[in-house]
Amino acid sequence: MQQKIIRKDRHIDLRFLEGPRSRWKELMSAMSIAREFIYGFRKLHFVGPCVTFFGSARFKDDHLYYEVARELARRVGRVGFTVMTGGGPGIMEAANRGARDVGARSVGCNIVLPHEQYANPYLDVSLTFDRFFVRKVLLLKYSTAFVVMPGGAGTMDELFETITLIQTGKVRDFPILLYGREYWAPVLEQVERMVAAGTIGREELEFVRVVDDVEEATRFLQDELVEMWQEANQRKDRPQWWFLEDRVNERLSPSNKP
């Protein structure tokens, strides 16, 4: 049985989740995970405040959802937010491209996969991770709101993990914008069944808004983000030379902007 997939000099370790290994290998895995987190913390410390876009990697640039994500990212970027995505193609590319259109900072947290995923060309800050859970933590950590476009299993995972963290009080009640009522209708029907069964409370989902057009999405985001933007900017830190942060977290220069 093949245990590693190699792609672009990166390794996907298939043994990590296969049960107990030697103590030495488990220690090496823990150190590798910590190294990924530190890498992400250093690269992303000064990028915020961010709005994170989730969505399918498979939509091309002629698809309606691609253009919607690009336009929403333009509007988010114009008011001062950084646009953050998973760094790949499809909806991620559309959002990063929208940020680039208006000179906003564009960040991507990519993932090593055996197929499909590659860094899109519209990133000012680009990171690559080996582990999904590290990547998801960082996509959440630096965001003040989430725009969820139609997507597949990965998007569903990101959506419900975010909902769970907010619902259980692990993060603040940041707004989640779901775009596309028709696409999300089966998911929303299941949520209604959960409410009816008492497995989730309707009031626990007050931070989720479903919209169907860019103007409605813009109004929702404007109402929710102004106060968060002001609060996030009050917490802004400055690079410290003893952490070598001026080398890691480079500010955008005019030459980096379109």
Residue, then its C-alpha position, 0 to 999 in steps of 0.5 A: m500500500q502506497q503511504k505517501i503521495i508526492r506533489k511538487d516536492r510536498h508530501i501527504d502523510l497518509r499514516f498520521l490517521e491510521g492509528p497509534r505509531s511509535r512514540w517518536k513518530e507521534l512526536m515528530s508529527a506533533m512538532s510538524i503540526a506546531r511548525e505549520f501553525i507557527y508558519g501561519f501565525r507569522k505570515l498572517h499576523f498583520v493581514g487583517p481584518c479579513v472576510t473569508f470566502f468559501g466555495s467550490a474550486r470547480f467553477k470557471d470564470d464564466h460561471l455566475y457564481y464566479e462573477v458574484a464572488r468576484e463582485l462581492a470581494r470587490r465590495v468587501g475590499r473597497v471598504g478596507f477588509t482583506v479578502m482571504t480564501g483557500g487560495g485555489p481556483g474557482i470561487m477562491e480565485a474569484a474572490n482573490r481576483g475581486a480583491r486585486d481589482v480594487g487594490a485590497r489585500s488578497v490572501g490565500c491559505n492553500i492545501v497540498l492535494p493530489h489533484e485539483q488544488y493550485a495557488n491562483p495568480y491573484l494572491d498578495v500573501s500565499l501560504t501552503f499547508d499539508r493539513f486541512f485542520v491547520r488550514k481551517v483554523l487559520l482561515l477562521k482565526y483571522s476573519t470577522a465574517f464568512v461568505v459561503m458560496p455554493g460548493g462541495a464536500g469541502t465547502m460543507d465541511e467549512l460551513f458546518e465547522t464554522i457554525t459549530l464553533i460559533q454555536t458552541g461559543k468557541v468563537r464570537d458570533f461572526p456573520i455567515l453569509l450563504y449565497g444562493r437560496e436554491y442551491w442551499a435549499p436542501v441543506l436549509e430543509q435539513v436544518e429545519r428538520m433539526v430545529a423541529a427535532g430539537t437538536i438545534g435551536r433556531e436562535e442558535l443560527e441567528f448569525v446565518r443569513v441566506v441571500d440571492d443577489v449581490e445588493e442584498a449581500t452587500r446590505f447585510l455585510q455593510d450592517e455587520l462589518v462596520e463595527m467589526w472593522q473599527e474594533a479590529n483596527q483598534r487591536k492592530d499590532r506592529p511588526q517587531w524586529w526581534f521576531l524578524e517580522d519585517r521579513v515575514n509580513e511585508r506590507l503591500s507596496p504600490s508595485n504589488k497593486p494593480 
